[in-house]
Amino acid sequence: SGVYYNRTSGVCPSGANGATVSCDFGISGLTDLSKNMIERCKWYLSGHSNGKIQAGNYYLAERGTTVYSGRSVSWIGKVGLFYPSDYGYAAGSSKCLETILFDYASCNSTNWLFNSKYQWMITPFSSSSFNVTRINSSGIADSVYVINNMTYSNYGVRPTVYLKSNVIITSGDGSSSDPYQLDI
């Protein structure tokens, strides 16, 4: 429901303690056609108590029921963040699928989600109320203890959506120079 989603201008979160900054998505925000392509779906919030597992096991943990006391196992919405298992599967090699995400730096060269910037993921740790998952600048998926700390305010996010089943690719090869063009 924010300014990007509604293709408008206003204020956006910036840093810790509720800080904001002016932002304008009047040109680059989502169009009505784009919003109509996004499926409202279930996002899983279950996690694991440590990141020392492989992508396939993380996938199972994300869809499980292990959460920190009192937390929800899922929520319904249109836009979330990517999962640790998404990051693990993005490397695409069988060697990397056998590698624990905490040791994933060796898979950077084949992982299309790696970009050497710190990034948040949607999956919280199940054993702590303040630990969340991230990709660090080395490409390792781990967790960090966060509580109103400006140190983490420059972490990136990858808004993630599920497209409706009637969305089709009309052109493009998916590269940055020739991105997919979608339509309903």
C-alpha positions as CSV (number, residue, x, y, z in Angstrom):
1,S,0.0,0.0,0.0
2,G,3.1,2.3,-0.1
3,V,4.2,4.9,-2.5
4,Y,6.0,2.4,-4.9
5,Y,2.9,0.1,-5.0
6,N,0.6,3.1,-5.7
7,R,3.0,4.9,-8.1
8,T,3.0,8.1,-6.2
9,S,5.3,10.3,-4.0
10,G,5.6,10.6,-0.2
11,V,7.9,9.3,2.5
12,C,9.8,6.0,2.6
13,P,11.6,4.3,5.5
14,S,15.2,5.2,5.9
15,G,17.4,3.9,8.6
16,A,16.4,3.0,12.2
17,N,14.0,4.4,14.7
18,G,11.3,5.2,12.2
19,A,13.4,7.6,10.2
20,T,12.0,8.5,6.7
21,V,13.1,10.3,3.5
22,S,11.1,11.9,0.7
23,C,10.7,9.5,-2.3
24,D,8.9,9.7,-5.6
25,F,7.7,6.7,-7.6
26,G,5.4,8.7,-9.8
27,I,7.1,7.3,-12.9
28,S,8.8,4.1,-11.8
29,G,6.1,2.7,-9.4
30,L,3.7,-0.1,-10.3
31,T,1.1,0.5,-12.9
32,D,-2.4,-0.8,-12.5
33,L,-1.6,-3.5,-15.1
34,S,1.4,-4.6,-13.1
35,K,-0.5,-4.7,-9.9
36,N,-3.2,-6.8,-11.6
37,M,-0.5,-9.4,-12.5
38,I,0.6,-10.0,-8.9
39,E,-1.0,-12.8,-7.1
40,R,-2.1,-12.5,-3.4
41,C,-0.6,-15.5,-1.8
42,K,0.7,-17.1,1.4
43,W,4.3,-16.1,2.5
44,Y,5.9,-18.5,4.9
45,L,7.6,-17.2,8.1
46,S,8.9,-20.4,9.7
47,G,12.6,-20.7,10.1
48,H,15.5,-22.6,11.5
49,S,17.6,-22.1,14.6
50,N,20.9,-21.9,12.6
51,G,21.8,-21.3,9.0
52,K,24.1,-24.3,8.7
53,I,21.8,-26.3,6.4
54,Q,21.4,-26.8,2.6
55,A,18.9,-25.0,0.4
56,G,16.5,-28.1,0.3
57,N,16.4,-28.4,4.0
58,Y,15.9,-24.6,4.4
59,Y,12.9,-24.9,2.0
60,L,11.3,-27.5,4.3
61,A,12.1,-25.3,7.4
62,E,10.5,-22.2,5.8
63,R,7.3,-24.1,5.2
64,G,7.3,-25.8,8.6
65,T,5.8,-24.6,11.9
66,T,9.0,-23.8,13.9
67,V,8.8,-20.1,14.9
68,Y,9.9,-18.0,17.8
69,S,7.3,-18.1,20.6
70,G,4.1,-16.3,19.7
71,R,5.1,-15.6,16.1
72,S,3.0,-16.4,13.0
73,V,4.0,-19.1,10.6
74,S,2.7,-17.2,7.5
75,W,1.0,-14.1,6.2
76,I,-1.1,-13.3,3.2
77,G,0.0,-10.5,0.9
78,K,1.3,-9.5,-2.6
79,V,4.9,-8.5,-2.0
80,G,7.5,-10.1,0.2
81,L,11.2,-10.8,0.3
82,F,13.1,-13.7,-1.1
83,Y,13.8,-16.8,1.0
84,P,17.1,-18.4,2.0
85,S,16.1,-21.4,-0.2
86,D,15.6,-19.1,-3.2
87,Y,19.2,-17.9,-2.7
88,G,20.5,-21.5,-2.5
89,Y,18.6,-22.7,-5.5
90,A,19.7,-19.6,-7.6
91,A,23.3,-21.0,-7.8
92,G,22.0,-23.8,-10.1
93,S,24.7,-26.4,-9.6
94,S,24.4,-29.7,-7.9
95,K,27.6,-29.0,-5.9
96,C,26.0,-25.8,-4.5
97,L,22.8,-27.6,-3.6
98,E,24.9,-29.9,-1.4
99,T,26.6,-26.9,0.2
100,I,25.3,-25.3,3.4
101,L,24.2,-21.8,3.0
102,F,26.6,-20.6,5.7
103,D,29.4,-21.7,3.4
104,Y,27.9,-20.4,0.2
105,A,30.7,-17.9,-0.8
106,S,32.1,-20.7,-3.1
107,C,28.9,-20.6,-5.1
108,N,28.9,-16.8,-6.0
109,S,30.1,-17.3,-9.5
110,T,27.0,-19.2,-10.5
111,N,24.4,-17.5,-8.3
112,W,22.4,-15.0,-10.2
113,L,21.1,-13.5,-6.9
114,F,24.6,-12.7,-5.6
115,N,25.6,-9.0,-5.9
116,S,28.1,-8.4,-3.1
117,K,25.7,-6.2,-1.1
118,Y,24.1,-7.1,2.2
119,Q,20.5,-8.1,1.6
120,W,17.6,-9.0,4.0
121,M,15.5,-12.1,3.5
122,I,12.0,-12.9,4.7
123,T,12.9,-15.8,7.0
124,P,13.4,-15.0,10.7
125,F,15.4,-17.3,12.9
126,S,13.2,-19.5,15.0
127,S,15.4,-19.4,18.1
128,S,15.6,-15.7,18.7
129,S,13.2,-12.7,18.6
130,F,15.9,-10.4,17.1
131,N,17.8,-12.6,14.6
132,V,16.9,-12.3,10.9
133,T,18.4,-13.9,7.8
134,R,20.6,-12.0,5.4
135,I,23.1,-12.5,2.6
136,N,26.3,-10.8,3.5
137,S,28.8,-9.2,1.1
138,S,30.7,-12.5,0.7
139,G,27.6,-14.3,-0.4
140,I,27.1,-16.2,2.8
141,A,23.5,-16.7,4.1
142,D,23.6,-16.2,7.8
143,S,21.7,-14.3,10.5
144,V,22.3,-11.1,12.4
145,Y,21.0,-9.8,15.7
146,V,19.1,-6.6,14.9
147,I,17.5,-4.2,17.3
148,N,17.2,-0.5,16.2
149,N,20.7,-0.3,14.9
150,M,21.8,2.1,12.1
151,T,24.5,-0.3,11.1
152,Y,22.0,-2.3,9.2
153,S,20.1,0.6,7.6
154,N,21.9,0.3,4.2
155,Y,21.0,-3.4,3.6
156,G,19.2,-4.0,0.4
157,V,15.9,-5.8,-0.2
158,R,14.6,-7.7,-3.2
159,P,10.9,-7.3,-3.4
160,T,9.5,-10.6,-4.5
161,V,6.1,-11.4,-6.0
162,Y,4.2,-14.4,-7.4
163,L,2.6,-13.8,-10.8
164,K,-0.9,-14.9,-11.6
165,S,-1.2,-18.0,-13.8
166,N,-2.6,-16.0,-16.7
167,V,0.5,-13.8,-17.1
168,I,2.5,-14.5,-20.2
169,I,5.9,-13.4,-21.6
170,T,5.3,-11.4,-24.7
171,S,9.0,-10.6,-25.5
172,G,12.5,-10.4,-24.1
173,D,15.0,-13.0,-23.0
174,G,15.1,-12.0,-19.3
175,S,18.5,-10.4,-19.4
176,S,19.2,-6.9,-18.1
177,S,19.5,-5.6,-21.7
178,D,16.4,-7.4,-22.9
179,P,14.1,-7.8,-19.9
180,Y,10.9,-9.9,-20.1
181,Q,7.8,-8.0,-21.2
182,L,4.7,-9.4,-19.5
183,D,1.0,-9.1,-20.3
184,I,-2.3,-10.7,-19.2
